[in-house]
Structure formats: structure tokens, C-alpha cells
Amino acid sequence: MSGPYVIRGSVSLPEAELIWRFSRSSGPGGQHVNTSDSQVELRFDLARTEALPPVWKERALAKLAARLVDGVISVRASEHRSQWRNRETAAVRLASLLAEASAPPPKPRRPTRIPRGINERRLREKKQRSDTKRGRSGRDWG
């Protein structure tokens, strides 16, 4: 592994709480794929972890509720031929998933008024367009 996977700030995935499982992949590899366990499944017990701040943990549990099985989140990777690269991919994917799920909600939009000049210009252009189209017909609109 290439080191700690940072979720956000100084918070990272604890290596001791990661559960790795390997199996044969259906991806690329030719005959090699029949003999090596290159597919990686990474599991992380989100409900019991102490690595995340309580507020982040609550947010993540709420946002990832549909993906959790008994409070455990699971990520799979089988894109690469080597187990090591699949491990990297799975760990990065899990870290980004937790970062996104534990992020604070965006600030609510403050409604603003449209400036009067912009509205007047829009209506003036609409009127000009209407006159142009009216002038194309053979009738005298008068």
C-alpha cells in the first residue's frame, strides 16, 4: 500500500480497520486470470469506527444508508490485472466515497432580485424579435 488514504484534512482511513478480501477476477488477464486472485473487495465498518469525527460519521451513515450492510460499507475493484493496483483503486475509491458522504451540506442559496436594467433589455429584445417576425409575413398588421 502506498500509505494512509486521506479522507479530508488530517483524517485518514485506519489500516487496522480495513478488511480485505480477494477473489478471482473476471476482468482482463488471459490465462493469468484463472490462477490469481486479483479482484479486491474492501470493507470498512462505518458504524463502529472511531477514526471519523462523530459529526462526519453521522452524515456518512445517513448518506450511505442504502449501501450499508450492518453498518459496513463495501467497495470492489477488478479493473487492473494486478492485485496491488486493484488494492490501490479500492482504497482510493473508499476514501473519496467517505469524503463525499461526510462533507457538510452546501450553503442554502440566497435569492436575489434580477436587476431592472437586465429585465428591461430582455423585454426590449423580445419586442424587436417580435417586430422582425411580424415583418416577414405578407399581411399588413397595421
SULTATA-V502362 format. One line per field, one symbol per residue. phi: phi as a letter, one per 30 degrees, with the letter a starting at -180 (. if undefined). psi: psi as a letter, one per 20 degrees, with the letter a starting at -180 (. if undefined). burial: + if it has 24 or more other ideal C-beta (glycine too) atoms within 12 Angstrom, else -. A space follows every 10 residues. Layout:
phi: ???
psi: ???
burial: ???
//
This chain:
phi: .ckdcddaic dbddedcdcc bbadccddli deddccccdc cccbdddcdc dcdedddddd dddcedcdbh iccbbcbbdc dcdddddedd dddddddddd dcdddddddc dbdddddddd dddddddddd dddddddddc di
psi: qjaqopgpcj prpphhipoq pqrpqjbqic hhhiiqnipp ppqpnhhiqj hqqhgggggg hghjhhiqok jpqppqpkhr hqhghhgggg ggggghghgg hjqqqqqqpo pqqpqhhggg gghghggggg hghhihqiqo i.
burial: ----+-+--- -++---++++ ----+-+--- -----+-+++ ++++++--+- ++---++-++ +--+--++-- -+++++++-- -++-+++-++ +++++-+++- ++-------- ---------- ---------- ---------- --
//
